[in-house]
Structure formats: structure tokens, C-alpha cells
Amino acid sequence: MSEKRVVFDFEIDFSNGGGLQGQEFRLDIEGDTISDAALADYIVRDLRLLMVKEVRILKKAIIEEAHKRGKEGDS
């Protein structure tokens, strides 16, 4: 079974001002696809961001590549 990762650019605006950008960011995913909304939720949750006003997903591509993060519970 091959492992999938999503490679994407993103922009985040915060409700209290400022923003955050990422280029060629990679995340492990399960399955062959992920929606922009699910990906945005994943970024906010995984990076523990607060006061997020908007997330824009740009240049998204799914690739086959070994996952870099161990499964939860692994040490």
C-alpha cells in the first residue's frame, strides 16, 4: 500500500491582524485526496493556531511518498 502526502502552498489571515504563509508545505494524508476545507482545518489544528480569520489553499498536489511522522502513540 502506497503512502500519500499533500504538497501545497497556503496563506492564513488572523482576525487580530497579520498572517502566515507556507510554500511547498507537506502533510501526510490517508487516502487519495483531501478537500481544501479539511486541509485548512488540519493546518489550523496541527499548528495550534488561534484567531484564524481565513485560510487559502494554493497549488495543491497529492504525491506518493513515505510518511515522515509516526502514527500516534509511536515514540
C-alpha positions in Angstrom: 0.0 0.0 0.0 1.5 3.3 -1.0 1.5 6.3 1.3 0.1 9.7 0.2 1.2 13.2 1.1 -0.2 16.5 0.0 2.1 19.3 -1.1 0.6 22.8 -1.1 1.1 26.5 -0.6 -1.2 28.3 1.9 -2.0 31.7 3.2 -3.6 32.4 6.6 -5.1 35.7 7.8 -5.6 36.3 11.5 -8.6 38.2 12.9 -6.3 40.3 15.1 -4.0 41.2 12.2 -1.1 39.7 10.5 -0.8 36.5 8.5 1.2 33.4 7.8 2.3 31.8 4.5 3.7 28.4 3.7 5.3 27.2 0.4 5.6 23.6 -0.6 4.3 22.5 2.8 3.8 18.7 3.1 1.4 16.8 5.2 0.7 13.0 5.5 -2.8 12.1 4.4 -4.9 9.0 4.4 -6.5 8.1 1.1 -6.0 9.6 -2.3 -7.4 13.1 -1.8 -8.2 15.8 0.8 -10.6 18.7 0.4 -9.3 22.3 0.8 -11.6 22.7 3.8 -10.3 19.6 5.5 -6.7 20.6 4.7 -7.3 24.1 6.2 -8.7 22.5 9.4 -5.7 20.2 9.6 -3.2 23.1 9.3 -5.0 25.2 12.0 -5.3 22.2 14.4 -1.8 20.8 13.8 -0.1 24.2 14.2 -2.4 25.0 17.1 -3.3 28.4 15.6 -5.8 30.8 17.3 -7.9 33.6 15.9 -7.7 32.4 12.4 -9.9 34.5 10.1 -9.3 32.8 6.7 -7.2 30.0 5.2 -6.5 29.9 1.5 -5.0 26.7 0.0 -3.0 27.2 -3.2 -1.2 24.8 -5.6 -2.3 21.6 -4.0 -0.9 18.3 -5.3 -1.1 14.7 -4.0 2.1 12.7 -4.2 3.3 9.2 -3.3 6.0 9.4 -0.6 6.7 7.7 2.6 5.1 9.3 5.6 7.5 11.2 7.8 5.5 11.3 11.0 5.0 8.1 13.1 1.5 7.0 14.0 0.0 8.4 17.2 1.3 6.5 20.2 4.7 5.8 18.5 7.8 7.0 20.3 
